[in-house]
Amino acid sequence: MTSQDTLTFHPQTACFLAPYLPAVFPTSSTHPHPHPFTTLTYAASLDSHLSLSPGAQTYLSGPLSKSLTHYLRSRHSAILIGVSTAVADDPGLNSRLRGVDLEGQPRPIIIDPDFRWEFTRDSRVLKTAREGNGKAPYIIVNASNAAAVDEDRLRWLAEAGGRVFWMPELPSEPGPRSSSSSRSRWSWDQILGFIKSECKVDSLMIEGGGVVINSLLSSPGNLKLINSVVITIAPVYLGQGGVNVSPAAQTGESGQRVSAVKFKEVQWNVLGNDVVMVARPDV
């Protein structure tokens, strides 16, 4: 990593984050739960958009909040994104914070049930790992797809120090079989439990994209799995038609609309032109 690529961020600037983060050196004894300590984080516009359109890279964070994101990465043992984000962004998924060594780098985890991420040996995350500036990804794939896997991708992944984890799908429930993709048969409880037990991850930073974020925010059961949220709001409207964060509508006992998600222990902090909210789901 060149000096031009590195970011500087003084930890004192992030003192407001301390109560919302996992232990500096998390272990199974400090977090003896079936799921990792999980932080949901993303940057959005004033109209709650992540990007201008599906698949379009859209830079929202200013320099300070961007450095904050890389600080957060260095404080978690893994970063999780969905396959659509991996395909669209070709991300490095490392921390570019000055002073973070390889041991302090997070492990990228990509949720890719159908193994449709057509990465190559030159994909950014693999190059980053081979250059010693990050760790190679773990890819979670539906076990039913094991027979149809591209051997080249498995080899490139192994060369960089990554691997595929084959996760079984949930038992089929009575009734007609869904025509949706295999990912719909995984619950977040199962995914996070698998990441803790099989990938040996004690703290996880979930960065997106829109499908992942909305599914986590759209169910009270999923919200209980989130320990903290860190949301950066940029002073810009992206306009209609973008990738939007908007949880599914919720109804109360009598059928009336109620708030979809509420937060507690909320703090707001200004970083440059951006505003950062740290909080916990109120469930």
C-alpha positions, 0 to 999 in steps of 0.5 A: 500500500503506497503512502498515497493510498493510506488514510489518517484518522486519530482514534480520539476523534472516534471516542464517541464510538467506543461504547458501540464497538466490540472489544479491541481483541475479541475472543470467544470468551469475551463474546460467548454468543452464538453470533458475532458482535455485529455492526451495521454501517453504511453511508446514505444521501439525505433521501436515504439512497446508497447509490444513483442506480443499481450497480453504479458506484456512488461516492458519498462519504467525505474524507473524515467519514471515509477515514472513520469507515476504515477505522471501523474496519480495523476494529472488526475481524470481518466485513460482510457484503452481498454478492451484488455489491462485490460484482458492482464495486470490485472492492478491496475490502481492507482497512487503508488506515495508516498503521494497520498491519495484516493482523489488524485487517478484517476478513472479507466475507461475501454472501454468494449463494449461487457462486455468481461472483465472476472474480478473476485473479486480478480482482481487487480484493485478491490483488490486495491480499496477495500484496499483503495489504488485506486478507483474502475473502471467504465466500459463503455458497449454498452447499447444493451448488458445490458440484457446479463450481468453477475450479479456476475461481477456487484456485485463485481464491486459495492462492490468495489465502481465501476459501469457499464455505459451503453452507446448507440451505434451511430445511424446506417448509411445508407448502409450495417451494419458492421460486426465489433464489437460494439465498431466500432460504437462509435466515440471518440467524443461520448466516451469522451463526455459521460465520461465528462457528465455521468462519471463526469470526467474533466481530462483524461489520456489515457494509451492504449493499441495499438488499442486505441492509434492507433485509436486516432492517425489515424484521424485528428478529433480524434487528435483534442480531445487530449490536450497533449501527453507524450511519453516515448521512451526506449533505446531498439528494441523489434523486428518485431511482437510486438504491434506497434504504427503506425497510419493509412496512410494519403493522401493529396488533390492530393492523395499523401502520407503525414505525418500521425501525426505531433506535436507542442510545443515539448519538449524532456527530459531525465529521466534516460536511457529513453527519454520523449517527451511532445507535442501537436498534430499539427492539 
